[in-house]
Amino acid sequence: MKSFAKLSVALAVTAIVAVFISASAQGTGIKNISGTAKSKRLISQTILFPGDNPKHVIATIISENSISSSNPEWNDIVATIYELSDQGPDGGSHSGYMVLHHKNGDESYVKFDGIDKKVEEKSGLRELTIEGKALSTGGTGKFKNIKGTGVYKGKANAMGSIINWQMAVEY
């Protein structure tokens, strides 16, 4: 169950990082941005076993992801992710919010939700594909009025996650 909990955390962090990218924009008008989010660290998690299935786990996770992008405003960004993960033996769902900490001190906020599907299990290491949608919900400073949507897709296991994302944003 510990590897499942780590996987749930990795999924949450990856999903959140992918969403945080959605809050980015530069200048006026719609900006298309893309990049990669990678698990950085787990801050905290609570694991619940509802009892309906021994492999059903619900987790609340707070984690950090590092974000990279060819867009300088979105490169080398840290995202704090607050996620709820509901996982069963073949996958599940995740949702939450993330705070993107930009280098200039401003923040942007993203809401995300998606699904996880079990891909394979090698030597007891569960791997999932992750995909979902993100919605920019505001921010501070330059990103105060940011609006936009995006998608993300990636993989996660107990060792971490890597997620590719694309967003269309305006502020």
Backbone as JSON Lines, residues from 0, in Angstrom:
{"i":0,"aa":"M","n":[0.81,-1.19,0.0],"ca":[0.0,0.0,0.0],"c":[0.86,1.26,0.0]}
{"i":1,"aa":"K","n":[2.11,1.17,0.55],"ca":[2.96,2.35,0.58],"c":[3.32,2.81,-0.82]}
{"i":2,"aa":"S","n":[3.62,1.86,-1.74],"ca":[3.94,2.25,-3.11],"c":[2.73,2.87,-3.79]}
{"i":3,"aa":"F","n":[1.53,2.4,-3.46],"ca":[0.31,2.99,-4.03],"c":[0.14,4.41,-3.53]}
{"i":4,"aa":"A","n":[0.42,4.64,-2.26],"ca":[0.31,5.99,-1.7],"c":[1.32,6.9,-2.36]}
{"i":5,"aa":"K","n":[2.53,6.42,-2.56],"ca":[3.55,7.24,-3.23],"c":[3.13,7.53,-4.66]}
{"i":6,"aa":"L","n":[2.53,6.57,-5.33],"ca":[2.06,6.76,-6.69],"c":[0.95,7.8,-6.71]}
{"i":7,"aa":"S","n":[0.03,7.72,-5.76],"ca":[-1.04,8.71,-5.69],"c":[-0.49,10.1,-5.5]}
{"i":8,"aa":"V","n":[0.53,10.23,-4.67],"ca":[1.15,11.53,-4.45],"c":[1.83,12.0,-5.72]}
{"i":9,"aa":"A","n":[2.55,11.11,-6.38],"ca":[3.23,11.48,-7.61],"c":[2.22,11.94,-8.65]}
{"i":10,"aa":"L","n":[1.09,11.27,-8.73],"ca":[0.04,11.65,-9.67],"c":[-0.49,13.03,-9.34]}
{"i":11,"aa":"A","n":[-0.7,13.27,-8.09],"ca":[-1.26,14.55,-7.67],"c":[-0.31,15.68,-8.0]}
{"i":12,"aa":"V","n":[0.92,15.5,-7.69],"ca":[1.91,16.54,-7.93],"c":[2.04,16.81,-9.42]}
{"i":13,"aa":"T","n":[2.09,15.78,-10.19],"ca":[2.23,15.95,-11.62],"c":[1.02,16.66,-12.2]}
{"i":14,"aa":"A","n":[-0.14,16.27,-11.8],"ca":[-1.36,16.91,-12.31],"c":[-1.39,18.37,-11.94]}
{"i":15,"aa":"I","n":[-1.02,18.68,-10.75],"ca":[-1.06,20.06,-10.28],"c":[-0.05,20.9,-11.03]}
{"i":16,"aa":"V","n":[1.12,20.41,-11.22],"ca":[2.13,21.17,-11.94],"c":[1.67,21.44,-13.35]}
{"i":17,"aa":"A","n":[1.1,20.45,-13.97],"ca":[0.6,20.65,-15.32],"c":[-0.46,21.72,-15.35]}
{"i":18,"aa":"V","n":[-1.26,21.79,-14.33],"ca":[-2.32,22.79,-14.27],"c":[-1.75,24.17,-14.04]}
{"i":19,"aa":"F","n":[-0.74,24.28,-13.23],"ca":[-0.18,25.59,-12.92],"c":[0.31,26.27,-14.17]}
{"i":20,"aa":"I","n":[0.78,25.53,-15.1],"ca":[1.26,26.11,-16.33],"c":[0.12,26.81,-17.05]}
{"i":21,"aa":"S","n":[-1.08,26.34,-16.83],"ca":[-2.23,26.92,-17.49],"c":[-2.46,28.36,-17.09]}
{"i":22,"aa":"A","n":[-1.9,28.78,-16.0],"ca":[-2.12,30.14,-15.53],"c":[-1.18,31.13,-16.18]}
{"i":23,"aa":"S","n":[-0.38,30.69,-17.13],"ca":[0.63,31.58,-17.67],"c":[0.15,32.35,-18.88]}
{"i":24,"aa":"A","n":[0.7,33.54,-19.04],"ca":[0.45,34.35,-20.21],"c":[1.44,35.49,-20.23]}
{"i":25,"aa":"Q","n":[1.65,36.06,-21.39],"ca":[2.58,37.16,-21.5],"c":[1.97,38.2,-22.42]}
{"i":26,"aa":"G","n":[1.88,39.44,-21.96],"ca":[1.3,40.48,-22.77],"c":[-0.21,40.38,-22.79]}
{"i":27,"aa":"T","n":[-0.82,40.98,-23.81],"ca":[-2.27,40.93,-23.93],"c":[-2.65,39.94,-25.03]}
{"i":28,"aa":"G","n":[-3.88,39.54,-25.04],"ca":[-4.34,38.57,-26.01],"c":[-4.08,37.16,-25.54]}
{"i":29,"aa":"I","n":[-4.54,36.21,-26.33],"ca":[-4.39,34.81,-25.98],"c":[-2.97,34.35,-26.29]}
{"i":30,"aa":"K","n":[-2.36,33.69,-25.31],"ca":[-1.01,33.15,-25.45],"c":[-1.08,31.64,-25.35]}
{"i":31,"aa":"N","n":[-0.43,30.96,-26.27],"ca":[-0.33,29.5,-26.2],"c":[1.02,29.16,-25.6]}
{"i":32,"aa":"I","n":[1.0,28.42,-24.51],"ca":[2.23,28.02,-23.85],"c":[2.22,26.51,-23.63]}
{"i":33,"aa":"S","n":[3.4,25.96,-23.45],"ca":[3.51,24.53,-23.19],"c":[4.77,24.27,-22.39]}
{"i":34,"aa":"G","n":[4.85,23.08,-21.82],"ca":[6.03,22.74,-21.04],"c":[5.89,21.38,-20.4]}
{"i":35,"aa":"T","n":[6.76,21.15,-19.4],"ca":[6.83,19.88,-18.69],"c":[6.83,20.14,-17.19]}
{"i":36,"aa":"A","n":[6.12,19.3,-16.46],"ca":[6.11,19.36,-15.0],"c":[6.68,18.06,-14.46]}
{"i":37,"aa":"K","n":[7.56,18.19,-13.45],"ca":[8.18,17.02,-12.83],"c":[8.01,17.08,-11.32]}
{"i":38,"aa":"S","n":[7.79,15.92,-10.72],"ca":[7.67,15.84,-9.26],"c":[8.94,16.37,-8.64]}
{"i":39,"aa":"K","n":[8.77,17.19,-7.6],"ca":[9.92,17.75,-6.88],"c":[9.99,17.18,-5.47]}
{"i":40,"aa":"R","n":[8.91,17.38,-4.69],"ca":[8.91,16.83,-3.33],"c":[7.49,16.71,-2.79]}
{"i":41,"aa":"L","n":[7.32,15.76,-1.9],"ca":[6.06,15.56,-1.2],"c":[6.12,16.37,0.09]}
{"i":42,"aa":"I","n":[5.13,17.2,0.33],"ca":[5.08,17.99,1.56],"c":[4.29,17.23,2.62]}
{"i":43,"aa":"S","n":[3.1,16.75,2.27],"ca":[2.32,15.95,3.21],"c":[1.28,15.14,2.45]}
{"i":44,"aa":"Q","n":[0.81,14.07,3.09],"ca":[-0.28,13.28,2.51],"c":[-1.02,12.54,3.62]}
{"i":45,"aa":"T","n":[-2.3,12.35,3.37],"ca":[-3.13,11.54,4.25],"c":[-3.78,10.48,3.39]}
{"i":46,"aa":"I","n":[-3.64,9.23,3.79],"ca":[-4.16,8.1,3.03],"c":[-5.35,7.51,3.78]}
{"i":47,"aa":"L","n":[-6.45,7.3,3.04],"ca":[-7.65,6.7,3.61],"c":[-8.01,5.44,2.84]}
{"i":48,"aa":"F","n":[-8.44,4.42,3.56],"ca":[-8.88,3.16,2.96],"c":[-10.36,3.0,3.27]}
{"i":49,"aa":"P","n":[-11.25,3.29,2.3],"ca":[-12.69,3.26,2.59],"c":[-13.24,1.87,2.94]}
{"i":50,"aa":"G","n":[-12.52,0.79,2.59],"ca":[-12.95,-0.54,2.98],"c":[-13.77,-1.3,1.97]}
{"i":51,"aa":"D","n":[-14.17,-0.67,0.87],"ca":[-14.98,-1.36,-0.13],"c":[-14.14,-2.3,-0.99]}
{"i":52,"aa":"N","n":[-12.86,-2.02,-1.13],"ca":[-11.93,-2.83,-1.91],"c":[-10.55,-2.61,-1.3]}
{"i":53,"aa":"P","n":[-9.79,-3.67,-1.05],"ca":[-8.48,-3.5,-0.42],"c":[-7.51,-2.62,-1.23]}
{"i":54,"aa":"K","n":[-7.79,-2.47,-2.52],"ca":[-6.92,-1.64,-3.36],"c":[-7.52,-0.26,-3.65]}
{"i":55,"aa":"H","n":[-8.57,0.11,-2.94],"ca":[-9.18,1.43,-3.11],"c":[-8.57,2.37,-2.07]}
{"i":56,"aa":"V","n":[-7.96,3.44,-2.57],"ca":[-7.27,4.41,-1.71],"c":[-7.73,5.81,-2.07]}
{"i":57,"aa":"I","n":[-8.04,6.6,-1.06],"ca":[-8.32,8.02,-1.23],"c":[-7.21,8.76,-0.51]}
{"i":58,"aa":"A","n":[-6.61,9.75,-1.19],"ca":[-5.49,10.47,-0.59],"c":[-5.64,11.97,-0.77]}
{"i":59,"aa":"T","n":[-5.27,12.71,0.25],"ca":[-5.11,14.15,0.13],"c":[-3.6,14.39,0.12]}
{"i":60,"aa":"I","n":[-3.15,15.2,-0.83],"ca":[-1.72,15.35,-1.05],"c":[-1.37,16.82,-1.23]}
{"i":61,"aa":"I","n":[-0.29,17.22,-0.59],"ca":[0.31,18.54,-0.85],"c":[1.73,18.25,-1.31]}
{"i":62,"aa":"S","n":[2.08,18.79,-2.48],"ca":[3.39,18.51,-3.04],"c":[3.89,19.7,-3.85]}
{"i":63,"aa":"E","n":[5.13,19.58,-4.33],"ca":[5.71,20.59,-5.2],"c":[6.18,19.94,-6.48]}
{"i":64,"aa":"N","n":[6.02,20.68,-7.57],"ca":[6.53,20.27,-8.88],"c":[7.43,21.37,-9.41]}
{"i":65,"aa":"S","n":[8.35,20.98,-10.25],"ca":[9.15,21.97,-10.96],"c":[8.62,22.02,-12.39]}
{"i":66,"aa":"I","n":[8.53,23.24,-12.91],"ca":[7.96,23.45,-14.24],"c":[9.04,24.0,-15.16]}
{"i":67,"aa":"S","n":[9.08,23.45,-16.36],"ca":[9.99,23.98,-17.38],"c":[9.17,24.31,-18.63]}
{"i":68,"aa":"S","n":[9.62,25.35,-19.32],"ca":[8.93,25.81,-20.53],"c":[9.92,26.6,-21.37]}
{"i":69,"aa":"S","n":[9.68,26.65,-22.68],"ca":[10.5,27.5,-23.55],"c":[10.15,28.97,-23.33]}
{"i":70,"aa":"N","n":[8.98,29.26,-22.71],"ca":[8.56,30.61,-22.39],"c":[9.28,31.02,-21.09]}
{"i":71,"aa":"P","n":[10.13,32.06,-21.12],"ca":[10.9,32.44,-19.93],"c":[10.06,32.75,-18.7]}
{"i":72,"aa":"E","n":[8.83,33.26,-18.88],"ca":[7.98,33.54,-17.73],"c":[7.49,32.28,-17.03]}
{"i":73,"aa":"W","n":[7.57,31.16,-17.72],"ca":[7.06,29.9,-17.18],"c":[8.15,28.86,-17.0]}
{"i":74,"aa":"N","n":[9.38,29.23,-17.2],"ca":[10.5,28.31,-17.03],"c":[11.05,28.42,-15.6]}
{"i":75,"aa":"D","n":[11.5,27.29,-15.06],"ca":[12.06,27.24,-13.7],"c":[11.07,27.77,-12.67]}
{"i":76,"aa":"I","n":[9.84,27.33,-12.75],"ca":[8.77,27.73,-11.83],"c":[8.52,26.59,-10.83]}
{"i":77,"aa":"V","n":[8.13,26.95,-9.63],"ca":[7.74,25.95,-8.63],"c":[6.23,26.04,-8.46]}
{"i":78,"aa":"A","n":[5.58,24.89,-8.45],"ca":[4.13,24.82,-8.25],"c":[3.84,24.06,-6.96]}
{"i":79,"aa":"T","n":[3.01,24.65,-6.11],"ca":[2.53,23.94,-4.91],"c":[1.16,23.38,-5.26]}
{"i":80,"aa":"I","n":[1.0,22.08,-5.06],"ca":[-0.19,21.38,-5.51],"c":[-0.98,20.84,-4.31]}
{"i":81,"aa":"Y","n":[-2.28,21.07,-4.35],"ca":[-3.21,20.58,-3.32],"c":[-4.19,19.66,-4.03]}
{"i":82,"aa":"E","n":[-4.07,18.36,-3.78],"ca":[-4.79,17.39,-4.6],"c":[-5.58,16.39,-3.77]}
{"i":83,"aa":"L","n":[-6.67,15.93,-4.38],"ca":[-7.45,14.82,-3.86],"c":[-7.39,13.72,-4.91]}
{"i":84,"aa":"S","n":[-6.94,12.54,-4.51],"ca":[-6.79,11.41,-5.43],"c":[-7.68,10.26,-4.96]}
{"i":85,"aa":"D","n":[-8.42,9.66,-5.87],"ca":[-9.3,8.53,-5.58],"c":[-8.89,7.41,-6.52]}
{"i":86,"aa":"Q","n":[-8.13,6.43,-6.02],"ca":[-7.53,5.4,-6.86],"c":[-8.04,4.01,-6.5]}
{"i":87,"aa":"G","n":[-8.3,3.23,-7.55],"ca":[-8.69,1.84,-7.41],"c":[-7.65,0.95,-8.07]}
{"i":88,"aa":"P","n":[-7.94,-0.33,-8.23],"ca":[-6.95,-1.26,-8.77],"c":[-6.55,-0.96,-10.22]}
{"i":89,"aa":"D","n":[-7.41,-0.32,-11.0],"ca":[-7.1,-0.05,-12.41],"c":[-6.91,1.43,-12.73]}
{"i":90,"aa":"G","n":[-6.91,2.28,-11.73],"ca":[-6.76,3.72,-11.95],"c":[-7.77,4.47,-11.11]}
{"i":91,"aa":"G","n":[-8.05,5.7,-11.52],"ca":[-9.0,6.49,-10.75],"c":[-9.06,7.91,-11.25]}
{"i":92,"aa":"S","n":[-9.26,8.83,-10.32],"ca":[-9.39,10.23,-10.68],"c":[-8.59,11.1,-9.7]}
{"i":93,"aa":"H","n":[-8.33,12.32,-10.13],"ca":[-7.66,13.29,-9.28],"c":[-8.21,14.68,-9.59]}
{"i":94,"aa":"S","n":[-8.17,15.56,-8.6],"ca":[-8.59,16.94,-8.8],"c":[-7.92,17.79,-7.74]}
{"i":95,"aa":"G","n":[-7.88,19.09,-7.99],"ca":[-7.29,19.96,-7.0],"c":[-6.98,21.34,-7.54]}
{"i":96,"aa":"Y","n":[-6.13,22.0,-6.8],"ca":[-5.71,23.36,-7.12],"c":[-4.2,23.44,-7.0]}
{"i":97,"aa":"M","n":[-3.63,24.39,-7.75],"ca":[-2.21,24.62,-7.57],"c":[-1.91,26.11,-7.58]}
{"i":98,"aa":"V","n":[-0.84,26.42,-6.89],"ca":[-0.34,27.79,-6.84],"c":[1.0,27.78,-7.55]}
{"i":99,"aa":"L","n":[1.11,28.59,-8.58],"ca":[2.36,28.71,-9.33],"c":[3.12,29.91,-8.81]}
{"i":100,"aa":"H","n":[4.33,29.67,-8.39],"ca":[5.16,30.73,-7.81],"c":[6.14,31.21,-8.9]}
{"i":101,"aa":"H","n":[5.81,32.36,-9.48],"ca":[6.63,32.9,-10.57],"c":[7.88,33.58,-10.01]}
{"i":102,"aa":"K","n":[8.91,33.66,-10.85],"ca":[10.2,34.22,-10.43],"c":[10.1,35.67,-9.99]}
{"i":103,"aa":"N","n":[9.14,36.43,-10.52],"ca":[8.99,37.84,-10.15],"c":[8.23,38.02,-8.84]}
{"i":104,"aa":"G","n":[7.81,36.92,-8.2],"ca":[7.08,36.98,-6.94],"c":[5.57,36.89,-7.08]}
{"i":105,"aa":"D","n":[5.06,37.03,-8.3],"ca":[3.62,36.89,-8.53],"c":[3.22,35.42,-8.46]}
{"i":106,"aa":"E","n":[1.93,35.19,-8.25],"ca":[1.39,33.84,-8.23],"c":[0.26,33.74,-9.23]}
{"i":107,"aa":"S","n":[0.06,32.54,-9.75],"ca":[-1.12,32.26,-10.57],"c":[-1.74,30.97,-10.03]}
{"i":108,"aa":"Y","n":[-3.08,30.89,-10.17],"ca":[-3.83,29.79,-9.56],"c":[-4.52,28.98,-10.65]}
{"i":109,"aa":"V","n":[-4.49,27.66,-10.46],"ca":[-5.06,26.77,-11.46],"c":[-5.88,25.68,-10.76]}
{"i":110,"aa":"K","n":[-7.04,25.4,-11.31],"ca":[-7.88,24.29,-10.87],"c":[-7.71,23.18,-11.91]}
{"i":111,"aa":"F","n":[-7.62,21.93,-11.47],"ca":[-7.43,20.83,-12.42],"c":[-8.24,19.61,-12.01]}
{"i":112,"aa":"D","n":[-8.53,18.77,-13.0],"ca":[-9.14,17.48,-12.73],"c":[-8.85,16.55,-13.9]}
{"i":113,"aa":"G","n":[-8.69,15.27,-13.56],"ca":[-8.36,14.32,-14.6],"c":[-8.54,12.88,-14.17]}
{"i":114,"aa":"I","n":[-8.09,11.99,-15.04],"ca":[-8.21,10.55,-14.79],"c":[-6.83,9.9,-14.84]}
{"i":115,"aa":"D","n":[-6.71,8.77,-14.18],"ca":[-5.49,7.98,-14.15],"c":[-5.85,6.56,-14.57]}
{"i":116,"aa":"K","n":[-5.01,5.96,-15.4],"ca":[-5.25,4.58,-15.83],"c":[-4.0,3.76,-15.59]}
{"i":117,"aa":"K","n":[-4.19,2.57,-15.05],"ca":[-3.07,1.66,-14.82],"c":[-2.53,1.21,-16.16]}
{"i":118,"aa":"V","n":[-1.2,1.29,-16.31],"ca":[-0.55,0.88,-17.55],"c":[0.09,-0.48,-17.37]}
{"i":119,"aa":"E","n":[0.91,-0.63,-16.37],"ca":[1.63,-1.88,-16.15],"c":[2.1,-1.94,-14.71]}
{"i":120,"aa":"E","n":[2.5,-3.1,-14.31],"ca":[3.04,-3.26,-12.98],"c":[4.28,-4.15,-13.1]}
{"i":121,"aa":"K","n":[5.44,-3.54,-12.91],"ca":[6.71,-4.26,-13.0],"c":[7.3,-4.39,-11.61]}
{"i":122,"aa":"S","n":[7.59,-5.57,-11.2],"ca":[8.2,-5.81,-9.89],"c":[7.46,-5.09,-8.77]}
{"i":123,"aa":"G","n":[6.14,-5.06,-8.85],"ca":[5.35,-4.42,-7.83],"c":[5.26,-2.9,-7.93]}
{"i":124,"aa":"L","n":[5.88,-2.31,-8.96],"ca":[5.85,-0.86,-9.15],"c":[4.73,-0.51,-10.1]}
{"i":125,"aa":"R","n":[3.7,0.1,-9.58],"ca":[2.53,0.47,-10.36],"c":[2.83,1.72,-11.18]}
{"i":126,"aa":"E","n":[2.43,1.72,-12.44],"ca":[2.6,2.89,-13.29],"c":[1.25,3.29,-13.86]}
{"i":127,"aa":"L","n":[1.0,4.59,-13.9],"ca":[-0.26,5.11,-14.39],"c":[-0.04,6.15,-15.49]}
{"i":128,"aa":"T","n":[-0.99,6.21,-16.41],"ca":[-1.03,7.35,-17.32],"c":[-1.97,8.37,-16.69]}
{"i":129,"aa":"I","n":[-1.66,9.63,-16.89],"ca":[-2.42,10.72,-16.29],"c":[-2.85,11.66,-17.4]}
{"i":130,"aa":"E","n":[-4.08,12.11,-17.38],"ca":[-4.5,13.15,-18.31],"c":[-5.66,13.93,-17.71]}
{"i":131,"aa":"G","n":[-5.76,15.19,-18.13],"ca":[-6.83,15.99,-17.58],"c":[-6.89,17.37,-18.18]}
{"i":132,"aa":"K","n":[-7.73,18.19,-17.55],"ca":[-7.96,19.56,-18.0],"c":[-7.63,20.52,-16.87]}
{"i":133,"aa":"A","n":[-7.22,21.73,-17.25],"ca":[-6.86,22.75,-16.27],"c":[-7.59,24.05,-16.59]}
{"i":134,"aa":"L","n":[-7.84,24.83,-15.56],"ca":[-8.52,26.1,-15.69],"c":[-7.8,27.14,-14.84]}
{"i":135,"aa":"S","n":[-7.31,28.21,-15.47],"ca":[-6.69,29.3,-14.73],"c":[-7.78,30.07,-14.0]}
{"i":136,"aa":"T","n":[-7.57,30.34,-12.7],"ca":[-8.62,30.97,-11.91],"c":[-8.22,32.32,-11.33]}
{"i":137,"aa":"G","n":[-7.08,32.87,-11.72],"ca":[-6.66,34.17,-11.22],"c":[-5.23,34.14,-10.72]}
{"i":138,"aa":"G","n":[-4.86,35.19,-10.02],"ca":[-3.51,35.28,-9.51],"c":[-3.26,36.61,-8.83]}
{"i":139,"aa":"T","n":[-1.99,36.95,-8.71],"ca":[-1.59,38.22,-8.13],"c":[-0.72,38.97,-9.12]}
{"i":140,"aa":"G","n":[-0.59,40.28,-8.91],"ca":[0.28,41.09,-9.76],"c":[-0.07,40.96,-11.23]}
{"i":141,"aa":"K","n":[0.92,40.64,-12.02],"ca":[0.77,40.5,-13.47],"c":[-0.32,39.5,-13.87]}
{"i":142,"aa":"F","n":[-0.57,38.51,-13.02],"ca":[-1.5,37.43,-13.34],"c":[-2.85,37.58,-12.63]}
{"i":143,"aa":"K","n":[-3.12,38.77,-12.11],"ca":[-4.34,38.99,-11.34],"c":[-5.61,38.59,-12.1]}
{"i":144,"aa":"N","n":[-5.69,38.91,-13.37],"ca":[-6.9,38.64,-14.15],"c":[-6.72,37.51,-15.16]}
{"i":145,"aa":"I","n":[-5.78,36.64,-14.94],"ca":[-5.51,35.58,-15.91],"c":[-6.72,34.65,-16.05]}
{"i":146,"aa":"K","n":[-6.97,34.26,-17.29],"ca":[-8.04,33.31,-17.6],"c":[-7.51,32.4,-18.71]}
{"i":147,"aa":"G","n":[-7.91,31.16,-18.67],"ca":[-7.5,30.26,-19.73],"c":[-7.77,28.82,-19.39]}
{"i":148,"aa":"T","n":[-7.56,27.98,-20.38],"ca":[-7.78,26.54,-20.21],"c":[-6.62,25.78,-20.84]}
{"i":149,"aa":"G","n":[-6.51,24.54,-20.45],"ca":[-5.45,23.71,-21.0],"c":[-5.68,22.24,-20.75]}
{"i":150,"aa":"V","n":[-4.75,21.46,-21.24],"ca":[-4.78,20.01,-21.08],"c":[-3.4,19.53,-20.65]}
{"i":151,"aa":"Y","n":[-3.37,18.36,-20.04],"ca":[-2.09,17.76,-19.64],"c":[-2.17,16.25,-19.8]}
{"i":152,"aa":"K","n":[-0.98,15.65,-19.97],"ca":[-0.89,14.21,-20.16],"c":[0.5,13.76,-19.72]}
{"i":153,"aa":"G","n":[0.57,12.63,-19.03],"ca":[1.86,12.14,-18.59],"c":[1.79,10.78,-17.94]}
{"i":154,"aa":"K","n":[2.88,10.44,-17.22],"ca":[2.99,9.16,-16.53],"c":[3.47,9.38,-15.11]}
{"i":155,"aa":"A","n":[3.09,8.47,-14.23],"ca":[3.52,8.55,-12.84],"c":[3.71,7.15,-12.27]}
{"i":156,"aa":"N","n":[4.63,7.06,-11.33],"ca":[4.81,5.85,-10.54],"c":[5.29,6.29,-9.16]}
{"i":157,"aa":"A","n":[5.64,5.35,-8.31],"ca":[6.03,5.68,-6.94],"c":[7.29,6.55,-6.89]}
{"i":158,"aa":"M","n":[8.04,6.59,-7.96],"ca":[9.28,7.39,-8.0],"c":[9.02,8.84,-8.39]}
{"i":159,"aa":"G","n":[7.85,9.13,-8.96],"ca":[7.55,10.49,-9.36],"c":[6.72,10.52,-10.63]}
{"i":160,"aa":"S","n":[6.63,11.71,-11.23],"ca":[5.82,11.87,-12.42],"c":[6.44,12.87,-13.37]}
{"i":161,"aa":"I","n":[6.09,12.72,-14.62],"ca":[6.47,13.67,-15.67],"c":[5.21,13.94,-16.48]}
{"i":162,"aa":"I","n":[4.86,15.22,-16.61],"ca":[3.63,15.58,-17.32],"c":[3.92,16.68,-18.33]}
{"i":163,"aa":"N","n":[3.4,16.49,-19.53],"ca":[3.48,17.52,-20.57],"c":[2.16,18.25,-20.6]}
{"i":164,"aa":"W","n":[2.2,19.58,-20.76],"ca":[0.99,20.38,-20.71],"c":[0.98,21.43,-21.83]}
{"i":165,"aa":"Q","n":[-0.23,21.88,-22.16],"ca":[-0.45,22.95,-23.13],"c":[-1.58,23.82,-22.61]}
{"i":166,"aa":"M","n":[-1.43,25.14,-22.73],"ca":[-2.45,26.05,-22.23],"c":[-2.65,27.21,-23.21]}
{"i":167,"aa":"A","n":[-3.85,27.74,-23.23],"ca":[-4.18,28.98,-23.94],"c":[-4.7,29.92,-22.86]}
{"i":168,"aa":"V","n":[-3.95,31.0,-22.6],"ca":[-4.31,31.9,-21.5],"c":[-4.34,33.36,-21.97]}
{"i":169,"aa":"E","n":[-5.03,34.17,-21.18],"ca":[-5.15,35.6,-21.46],"c":[-5.21,36.32,-20.13]}
{"i":170,"aa":"Y","n":[-4.54,37.49,-20.06],"ca":[-4.66,38.31,-18.84],"c":[-4.56,39.77,-19.17]}
